[in-house]
Amino acid sequence: MFYANITGWGKCLPPARLTNHDISQVVDTSDDWITTRTGIRERRISHVSTDMLASTAAMNALDCAGLDAKDIDLVLLATCSPSTLVANTASQVQQTIGAKNAAACDVNAACSGFLYALQNATAQIRTGMIKRAVVIGAERMTWYVNWQRRDSAVLFGDGAGAVVLEASDEPSGLLATKTGCDSEDRDILHIRNFGTNVDKYNAPVGPSDILFEGREVFKRAVNGMTGACDDVLAQAQLKLEDINVLIPHQANLRIIQAIQSKLKLPDDAVMVNIENYGNTSAATIPIALCEALEQGLIKPKANIMSAAFGAGLTWAASYIKWGSRVTPIIQPSHQLTPSDKSGLELITNASKHCI
């Protein structure tokens, strides 16, 4: 039985920033209102499509692993904001990075998507079906945002993160996982006016819009993620004190703190970057993983717990045993083309068309 060691990691963050002060010029809100309720201070606004975000993160992860894209057997892209539905966005990423020998597939489990995809790719490696995979979480969530709706406009940002998995004899990588879905309550978090359930033949289709019931989402997010973490600890035969690092989905600082409290972890063992990027859905965990490595939070052989909760209502938790290497083989250098507009300029025209 092989293990799926994480040998590369990379991220892509659009250069255009949108601060809370910027948003207050478009929406009736303030920096204090946003920060105290969410922990978010700014987010990134992409001037390019989701596949470009994903491709840039994937190329950085490949450099980090010291691999050529032709060596990859699978490109798995977690996203709920694809560039195209048909053909799938992963196929565009495969083409862009030059992974011509790889299968390519999208995974949509919303904010839980990266952990779902990581489980899928790990299973294929562990059974010997493939040897190497690139797993990406990439989102352009601001494409959906109604900039006149304060409760959702302040939450989301764009970005991508990726990891490279390689078959290994070393017991490392994803070693225990639990995924699930509470579909009975799926309507408390959804995007309207998007999909074939919209009756476009008899009525005009309005702009997309992210709708959610904040209190219910908060309660289910905390319960879903902590319950999944308990299941994973039991699977892996670990105790709370065995966990070195928590890398949670970055949706709301209060949710992160609630999970941290339940897992009894100190502040210096929890990766938090929500203040800089907001909620980037499936991209939050791989971006946070990259930054945890950059900041020295992850040490060789570290025990990492990760958890997420998303629309569906999907949830997931994963135990990752880190390998020996915590620095890139080749320093990642791939970046997006510069944006000729600020974050505020990018959203201004969009806000005029929202209802």
C-alpha positions in Angstrom: 0.0 0.0 0.0 1.4 3.4 -1.0 1.0 6.7 0.8 0.2 10.0 -0.9 3.0 12.3 0.3 2.5 16.1 -0.2 5.7 17.1 -2.0 4.7 20.5 -3.5 2.5 23.4 -2.6 1.7 26.7 -4.2 -0.8 29.6 -4.2 -2.1 32.4 -6.4 -3.5 35.6 -5.0 -4.8 38.3 -7.4 -2.9 41.6 -6.9 -6.0 43.8 -6.6 -7.0 44.3 -2.9 -10.5 45.4 -1.7 -10.4 46.8 1.8 -13.4 47.2 4.1 -13.1 50.9 3.6 -13.3 50.4 -0.2 -16.5 48.3 0.3 -18.1 51.0 2.4 -18.0 53.2 -0.6 -20.3 50.8 -2.4 -22.3 49.2 0.4 -23.8 50.6 3.6 -21.2 49.2 5.9 -18.0 50.1 7.8 -14.6 48.6 8.6 -15.7 48.2 12.2 -19.0 46.5 11.3 -17.2 44.0 9.1 -14.2 43.3 11.3 -16.0 42.7 14.5 -18.5 40.3 12.9 -16.1 38.4 10.6 -12.5 39.1 11.3 -12.0 40.2 7.6 -10.1 43.4 6.8 -9.6 43.0 3.1 -9.9 40.5 0.2 -8.5 40.0 -3.3 -10.5 40.7 -6.4 -9.5 38.7 -9.5 -9.2 40.3 -12.9 -8.7 36.8 -14.5 -10.8 33.7 -14.7 -10.7 30.8 -12.2 -8.7 28.5 -14.5 -5.9 31.1 -14.6 -5.8 31.3 -10.8 -5.8 27.5 -10.6 -3.1 27.1 -13.3 -0.8 29.6 -11.6 -1.1 27.9 -8.2 -0.6 24.5 -9.8 2.6 25.6 -11.6 4.0 27.0 -8.3 3.2 23.7 -6.6 5.0 21.7 -9.3 8.1 23.9 -9.0 8.0 23.4 -5.3 7.9 19.6 -5.9 10.6 19.8 -8.5 8.4 18.1 -11.1 7.5 18.6 -14.7 3.8 18.8 -15.5 4.2 15.8 -17.9 4.8 13.6 -14.9 1.3 14.3 -13.5 -1.4 11.6 -13.8 -4.4 13.6 -12.5 -5.4 17.2 -12.3 -8.3 17.5 -9.8 -9.8 21.0 -9.4 -12.1 21.9 -6.5 -14.2 24.8 -7.4 -17.8 26.1 -7.2 -17.0 29.1 -9.5 -15.7 27.3 -12.6 -14.6 29.2 -15.7 -16.7 26.9 -17.8 -19.0 24.0 -16.9 -18.6 22.2 -20.2 -15.8 21.6 -20.9 -14.7 21.2 -17.3 -12.3 23.9 -16.0 -9.7 21.3 -14.9 -9.2 20.4 -18.6 -8.2 24.1 -19.3 -5.8 23.9 -16.3 -4.3 20.7 -17.7 -3.7 22.4 -21.0 -2.3 25.5 -19.6 0.2 23.8 -17.3 1.2 21.2 -19.9 0.0 18.1 -18.0 -0.9 16.3 -21.2 -0.7 12.8 -19.7 -3.1 13.6 -16.9 -6.8 13.0 -16.4 -8.7 16.2 -15.5 -11.8 16.6 -13.4 -13.7 19.3 -11.4 -15.0 18.7 -7.9 -17.8 20.8 -6.4 -18.3 20.5 -2.7 -18.2 24.3 -2.2 -16.0 25.3 0.7 -15.3 21.6 1.6 -14.2 21.0 -2.0 -10.4 20.9 -1.5 -10.6 18.2 1.3 -13.1 16.2 -0.8 -10.6 16.4 -3.8 -7.6 15.6 -1.6 -9.4 12.4 -0.4 -10.2 11.4 -3.9 -6.7 11.8 -5.2 -5.1 10.2 -2.2 -7.4 7.1 -2.6 -6.3 6.7 -6.2 -2.6 6.9 -5.2 -3.0 4.6 -2.3 -4.6 1.9 -4.4 -1.9 2.2 -7.0 -4.1 3.6 -9.8 -2.0 6.7 -10.2 1.4 7.9 -9.0 1.2 11.7 -9.0 -1.6 14.2 -8.8 -2.1 18.0 -8.6 -5.0 18.9 -6.3 -6.2 22.5 -6.6 -8.7 24.7 -4.8 -9.5 27.8 -6.9 -12.4 30.3 -6.7 -13.6 33.5 -8.2 -16.3 33.9 -5.6 -16.7 37.7 -6.2 -18.1 36.9 -9.6 -21.3 35.8 -7.8 -21.5 38.7 -5.3 -24.4 41.1 -5.3 -22.6 44.2 -4.2 -25.8 45.8 -2.9 -26.3 43.0 -0.3 -24.2 43.9 2.8 -24.4 40.5 4.6 -22.7 38.6 1.7 -20.8 41.3 -0.2 -18.3 41.7 2.7 -17.4 38.0 3.0 -15.9 36.6 -0.1 -12.6 36.9 -2.0 -10.7 35.2 -4.9 -7.6 33.0 -5.0 -6.2 29.6 -5.5 -3.9 27.1 -3.7 -2.6 23.7 -4.8 -0.6 20.7 -3.7 1.3 17.9 -5.5 0.8 14.4 -4.2 3.3 11.6 -5.0 3.2 7.9 -4.2 5.6 7.1 -1.3 6.5 4.3 1.1 6.7 6.9 3.9 3.6 7.0 6.1 2.6 10.6 5.3 0.0 12.7 3.6 -3.7 12.3 4.2 -4.0 9.4 6.6 -7.6 9.8 8.0 -10.6 11.7 6.7 -14.3 12.1 7.2 -16.6 13.7 4.7 -20.4 14.2 4.8 -23.4 16.2 3.7 -26.4 17.5 5.6 -28.6 17.9 2.5 -31.8 18.5 4.4 -30.7 22.0 5.2 -29.0 22.8 1.9 -31.3 25.8 1.2 -29.8 27.9 4.0 -26.7 28.5 1.9 -27.0 28.8 -1.9 -26.5 30.8 -5.0 -29.7 31.9 -6.8 -30.2 32.4 -10.6 -27.5 29.9 -11.5 -28.2 26.4 -12.9 -30.7 24.6 -15.0 -33.4 24.8 -12.2 -33.8 28.4 -13.2 -36.9 28.7 -15.5 -35.3 31.0 -18.2 -38.0 30.1 -20.7 -40.8 31.8 -18.8 -39.1 34.5 -16.9 -35.9 36.7 -17.2 -33.0 35.4 -15.2 -31.6 38.0 -12.7 -28.0 38.4 -11.5 -26.5 35.7 -9.4 -26.7 36.2 -5.6 -25.2 34.5 -2.6 -28.0 33.8 0.0 -27.5 32.4 3.4 -28.9 32.3 7.0 -25.9 33.4 9.0 -26.9 32.0 12.4 -27.9 28.6 11.1 -24.8 28.4 9.0 -22.6 29.3 12.0 -24.2 26.6 14.2 -24.0 23.9 11.6 -20.5 24.8 10.6 -19.2 24.5 14.2 -21.0 21.2 14.9 -20.2 19.7 11.5 -16.5 20.4 11.6 -15.9 19.5 15.2 -17.9 16.3 14.8 -15.9 15.4 11.8 -12.6 16.2 13.6 -13.7 13.8 16.4 -14.3 11.0 13.9 -10.9 11.6 12.3 -9.1 11.5 15.6 -10.8 8.2 16.4 -9.8 6.8 13.0 -6.2 7.8 13.4 -6.1 6.8 17.1 -4.9 10.2 18.1 -5.6 12.4 21.0 -6.2 16.2 20.9 -2.8 16.8 22.3 -1.2 14.9 19.4 -2.3 17.6 16.9 0.4 20.2 16.2 -1.5 22.5 13.7 -5.1 23.3 12.9 -5.7 24.6 9.4 -9.5 25.4 9.3 -11.6 26.8 6.5 -11.5 30.5 6.6 -15.1 31.6 6.6 -15.5 33.6 9.8 -13.1 34.3 12.6 -15.8 33.4 15.2 -16.2 29.9 13.6 -12.5 29.4 13.7 -12.2 30.4 17.3 -15.2 28.1 18.2 -13.4 25.1 16.6 -10.1 26.0 18.2 -11.8 26.1 21.6 -13.4 22.7 21.1 -10.1 21.2 20.0 -8.3 22.9 22.9 -5.5 24.4 20.8 -3.4 27.5 21.6 -3.4 30.4 19.2 0.1 29.6 17.9 -1.2 26.2 16.7 -4.0 27.6 14.5 -3.5 29.0 11.0 -5.6 32.1 10.5 -5.3 34.4 7.5 -9.0 35.4 7.0 -8.2 39.0 7.7 -6.2 39.2 4.4 -8.4 37.2 2.0 -11.9 36.7 3.3 -13.7 33.5 2.4 -12.2 32.0 -0.8 -14.3 28.9 -0.5 -12.4 25.8 -1.7 -9.2 27.8 -2.0 -9.0 28.8 1.7 -7.4 25.6 3.0 -4.6 25.2 0.4 -3.8 28.9 0.6 -3.6 28.6 4.4 -1.5 25.5 4.1 1.0 27.3 1.9 1.2 30.3 4.3 1.5 28.0 7.3 4.6 26.5 5.7 6.0 30.0 4.7 5.6 31.1 8.4 7.3 28.0 9.8 4.1 26.8 11.5 4.4 23.4 10.0 7.4 21.4 11.0 8.7 18.1 9.6 6.5 15.2 10.7 3.8 17.5 12.0 0.3 16.2 12.7 -2.1 18.5 10.9 -5.9 18.7 11.4 -7.9 20.5 8.7 -11.7 21.0 8.6 -14.2 22.7 6.3 -17.9 23.3 5.9 -19.7 24.5 2.8 -22.9 24.8 0.8 -24.7 21.6 0.3 -24.3 21.4 3.3 -21.0 19.6 3.0 -18.5 19.1 5.7 -15.1 17.5 6.0 -12.1 16.9 8.3 -8.7 15.5 7.5 -5.6 14.3 9.4 -2.5 15.0 7.4 0.9 13.6 8.5 3.5 16.0 7.1 6.6 14.5 5.5 10.3 15.5 5.9 10.5 18.5 3.6 9.1 22.0 4.5 10.9 24.1 1.9 10.5 24.2 -1.9 12.9 22.4 -4.3 12.5 25.2 -6.7 11.2 28.5 -5.3 7.8 29.2 -6.9 7.7 32.4 -9.1 4.6 32.1 -11.3 2.4 35.2 -11.0 -0.7 36.6 -12.7 -0.4 39.4 -15.2 -0.8 42.8 -13.4 -4.2 44.3 -13.0 -4.7 47.8 -14.4 -7.5 48.4 -12.0 -7.8 48.5 -8.2 -10.1 46.2 -6.3 -12.7 49.0 -6.0 -12.5 49.8 -9.7 -13.0 46.2 -10.6 -16.3 45.9 -8.6 -17.7 49.4 -9.3 -19.3 48.5 -12.6 -20.5 45.2 -11.3 -22.2 47.0 -8.4 -24.2 49.2 -10.8 -25.9 46.1 -12.3 -26.9 44.4 -9.0 -30.4 44.4 -7.8 
